[in-house]
Amino acid sequence: MSCEESKDDSEKGQLLFYTNSALINCPFKIELSLNGDKIGSIDASSIYSDTNCNCEDSSGIGLLLNLKEGTFNYSANEVGCTATNRINSWTGTVNVTKDSCTVVFLNIYP
């Protein structure tokens, strides 16, 4: 590994997207974008837990990203579920700070 690669890695932080969409018992997928670029998705197998939503133990609860620090615009859209009386799209701005974890909760309830 070169010194340049090592420096780039040290300027990264983590960003975790998670949701409670599984609570509506409807097959779903949430497609996520950062600054207009699709970055991945969360699917129906994601597990919601209001007590365990951190980057150290993110397996199965959402989408974990390692990003260079900065400010990002995000958008998320739920597809594949026709349940009503819930939120199915989200937008916002998030700050990623090096050596830290930022968590974004995509809440389906208004």
C-alpha angles and dihedrals in degrees: 000000000000124000090249092057091048091051091050091051091052091057094059132103134184129253121194123193117193138162146194094224091118088071091074092062093228126125108253147161125200114208113208131204133185118202089346096307119114108241104175143289146262116227138197093275091068113117119222119214124163090200100046111046108124138119095247092063104024098135110133098358103089146303119322119197132186107213139172108258115270146095119295135186112222135194129185130187128189114221133181100036126097098189113134136217095046141096115261104173133048137185133180150123124269132188118218114202124196117260093010141094124239117194125203116193116203101205117197094199120087 
